[in-house]
């Protein structure tokens, strides 16, 4: 049945504004305000409506509110962050100034895992990694929905993924894709924070798009 709804130009423009103003929120931006249960449900519903290879839906979401558990996750970050800093030769001082996580500042953490299939999946028989990409699509859906609700999300990847899996009691074989810090903020930057800090520059369209 080809009866799916169509969208107006105004709705398309609203989506573009949400995409354009999506931000990765650092720990120093979160405020002391809980995220309402209905808002969390909207974020999760958005994630669950993401596209997935073969409609496999290969994801698991773990809501982490317990402070003691989050402190252990932050310990994992601290160790990984110290090792990462050594990789940025010549930029150590800049790196040290970056606030890269909000594990304790955000009222909610959400760990997103890839759950490997137990058998063959339509569309995944030649490119196994597309299962992981499906989980990334779910994260992006959640991120955009959060921005539309003026809720901040910070995607933290400087972690010992296996250690975090164990801390959160995820089964062996489940793979951590994203660790998200979620909460209300004191505001959103007009431009990407790492762009403002001149850590990186936005790539020119001509450098990343080509025709054959």
Buried (B, 14 or more C-beta within 10 A) or exposed (E): EEEEEEEEEEEEEEEEEBEEBBBBBBBEBBEEEEBEEEBBEBBBEBBBEBEBBBEBBBBBBBEBEEEEBBEBBBBBBEBBBEEBBEEEEEEEEEBEEBEBBBBBBBBBBBBBBBBBBEEEBEBBEEEEEBBBBBBBBBBBBBBBBBBBBEBBBBBBBBBBBEBBBEBBEBEEEBBBBBBBBBBBBEEBBEEBBBEEEEBEEEEEEEEEEEEE
